[in-house]
Amino acid sequence: MTFERRVERQIADLRERRWPDLERAVTARRLAWADAHRQRLAGASAPTPRQAFDLLFFDYMGLDARDLPVVAESADEIVWESRNPCPTVEACRALGLDTRRVCRAVYEKSTQALISRLDPALRFLRDYARIRPHADHCRERVVRVDFETLMGMALEEAHTSRREGNKGYGAVIALGREVVAKAHDTAATEGDPSLHAEVNAIRASVRRLGETDLSGCILVSTCEPCPMCASLAVWANLSAIVFGASIEETMALGRTRIDLGCEEIIAKSPVIMEVIGGVRAEECLALYA
């Protein structure tokens, strides 16, 4: 398909389809490609950011490396400037749309979905202050996130919660390797039943980042978020939820929970969000025994 034809198709998609529907269609297409190319995704037990970069742009998109200069690279991060001819940029120009909104709404999580088939610990991030046509390139990166280290911070918050007289839940929100917020439940000490650890962490993240759309961020919680917290994660448009102990496991220990998992909440929501459970599960379960 010629570049001009791809631009025409992109214009039609953005004009005629709801963006959440388009996001799901793009995600499904990318995951279907991943399923058809399982051998390319198999290999090292700890894939590198470079492998994710190569998978996305050269294996999947078939782009030219000269259009994607790498400006920084380490074992845990790769940063590049996308300068390739882009149908989305041209379609947005034609329709008078802001690429900062379109790319975040349609292409950020669909890109992450493909990379997560390689390794969910590799996270795709885009600098929306440096995105075409507001800059002469799109600054993007893939970073390796350490879920266990982040859960360790959440566990520290849970222990602080207990010491203060609360119920022992902790949560962290991270954007790549940057910790945006750490929090614990304060419902008992502040007399507000809504103040779960995840609620406090999301509210703190919104205040710090200055926006309500937290796409790109991951929520790490010692316990699977309840329906209230999972729903707030949906409205904040987080990219992933990572938890230690599940609702089912804590109910078996005698905790009073609403028996509705966060995956079910997300499945009935308008957003795409990954759910990764069982991180440092034994330590998290010990909080609620």
N, C-alpha and C positions, 0 to 999 in steps of 0.2 A: 504494500500500500504506500502510495506517495505521501510525502510530508503534507502537501496541500490537502489531500483527501483526509488525512488524520485530523487536520485542523477543522475541516468541515464536520467531521463526525463529532469532534469534541464540542463544537459550537452547538450542534443539535442536541447532544446529551445535556449540556448545561442549561440550554433553553427549555427543553421539554421534560426533563426528569427531575424529581425531587433529589436534593443532594444526599440525604441518607440512603435513598434507594440506589443512587449511583455509587456511593461508597461501598454498599454491600455487593453490588455487581462487580466492581473492580476487585474487591477482596476475594470474592468467589473465583474470579478469573485467575488471580495470582495463586490462590491455594490449589486450584486445579492444575496449574502448571507445576507447582511444587510436588503434587501427588504423582504427576506423570514423569517427573525427573528425580525420583527418590535417590537414585545413585549419586547424583551431584550433591545431595544434602547429607549423604552418609560419609563417615570418615572419622576425623579426630573427635575425641570425647569433649574437647573444649575448643570449638571453632573460634577463630579470631575475628576481630572487626574487619580486617582485610578480606577474609573469606566472604563475609557478609556483603561487603562493597562489591567484590567481584561477582558474586551470585546475582545481586540486584541489577547491576548496570551492564555486565558483559554477558552472563549466561541468560538472564531473563530479557533484558531490554535490547541487548545486542548493540550497545553504543560504542563509540570510539574513545579510547583512553585519553586521546589528546584533548577531548572536550571536557574532561573531568580531572583537572590537575589536583593531585593530593598536596595539601599544604602543611599537614602535620600527621605524624603516625607514631604510635607506640604499641606495645603489646595489648593495651586495653582501650585504645581509641584510634580512630582514623577520621581525619577532617579533610573535606574536599570542596571544590567550587564547581558547581554544575553550570557549564557554559554551552551545553548541547542545544541544538534547535528543539524547542519545546512546544508541542501543540497546545498545552494548557495555557501557557503565557500568551500565545497568539489568539486563542479563543477568548480569553479574558479581555484582551485589548479590543477585539471585535465587539464584544457584548458590554463593555464598560464595567466589568467586574473586577474586584480587588483580588489578586492572586493570594494575598495573605489569608483571606477568608476561604477561598475555594480550595487551595491546597491543604489547609488545615482540616477542612470539613470532609474532603473526599479522598485525599491521597496520603495523609500522614499515617492513619491507622492501617490502611490497606498495605502500605509499604512495610509497616511493622509486622503485619500478619505473615508476610513472606519471610522476613528475616527471622521471625520467631520459629519458623519451621526448621531453621538451622540451629537456633539456640535462643530461648526466650530471655536469657540474660543479656543478649545483645540488643541494645535499644537504639532506634533511629530517632534522630533529633534534627530539627531544621531551625535555623536562625531567621525568624520572621522580620527582623530588622534589616536583613540582607537577603532579599528575595527579589527576583526580577518581576516587573520592570522598575522596582524601586532601587535596584542596584544592577550592576552589569553581570551579576552571577547570583546563584543561590548557594549560600553557605550551609552545608549539611554535614552530619557526622554520625558515626556509629560508635557507641561506647559500651564497654562491658560493665554490667552492674553486679555487685556482689549481694545477692539476696540474703545470705546468711549473716553478713555484717550488718545490713540494715535491720534484719530481725533482731540482732543483738541489741541494737538501739531501742527497738520497740519493747524488748524484754526489760530493759532498764527502766523505761517509762512505766511498764506494768508494775514493777517492784516499787517505784515511787508512788504509784497509785495506792498500793496496799499500805505503805507507810503512812499515807495521808488519811487513810480511813475510807478509801473508795474500793472498787470491786476487782481491781487488778488487770486492767486491759491497757495495752499500749499500742501506739500507731506512729508510723513515720511516713512522710511523703517525700519522694525523691524525684528529681529531674535529671536523668543521667546519673552521674556520681555525686551530684550536688544534693545535699539534704535541705529541703525547703522548709520542713516543719517537723517537730517531734511533739507528741502530746499523749496524755493519758485521760482516762475517764474522770470526770469531776462531778458526776451527778449527785453523789451523796453529800460531798462537802459544800457544793454550791446550791443544793436544793432544786436542781433542774433535771428532770429525767431525760431530757434530750442530749445531755452533755456526755455522750459516749466518746471514746478515744478518737474514733474516726471522724466524728463531727468536729471535735476540737482541732484535729489536724487539718481537715479541709478548710475550716474557717481561717485558721492561721495562714495557710498557703494562699488563699484568695487575698488576704490582706497584704501579704508580702509581695506577691507577684502583681497585684493590682488588676486582676481580671478574674472572671468567674469560669472561664474555659481553661481547664487544667490538662488538656490533651498533651500527651508526652510524659506526664507525671505518672508514677506508680504509687499506690497505697500499700504499705506493708503493715499488717496487723497481727497481733499475737493470736487473735481468734477470728474466725470467719465473720465478716460483718453481718449484723442483723438486717432485716428488711429495711429499716429506716436508714441505716448507714449505707447499705448497698444502693438504695434509691438516691441518696445524696451524691454518692460516687457517680451515678448515672447523670444527674443534673450538672455535676461539675465536669463531666466528660473526661474522666480519668482514662488512661490507656490500659491500666492493669491493676488488679487486686492480687496481692500475695499474702497468704495467711499461714499461720502455724497449725492451730487446732481447729477442727471443723465444728459447726453447730451440732452435728450428730454426736460427735465425740464428747463435747462438753455437756450435752443433755444426758448422756450415759453416766456422767460423773455427778449428776444431780443438779446441774445449773438450770435455771429457768430461762428458756430460750423460745423464740418463735420458730417453729420447725419449717423454715423456708430458706433454702440456701441462696447465696448471692448469684449463683449461675442461673437459677430460675428467674430471679428478678431481672437480670441482664438480658436473658433470652426474650423476655416480654417487653423490653425497652427499645427505644429508637437508636441506641448506640452500640458500637462494637467495643467490647472490653475483654481482655484476657483475664482468666482466673487461674492462679497457680497456688495450690495448697500443699500442706505437709512440710513447710520449711521450718526446720528446728522444732518439729512437732512434739517430741518428748518433753523438751524444756517448756514449751508453751502449755502443754497439757498439765504439767506439774503445777502451774499457776492455779489451776481450777480443780485439782484433786481434793 
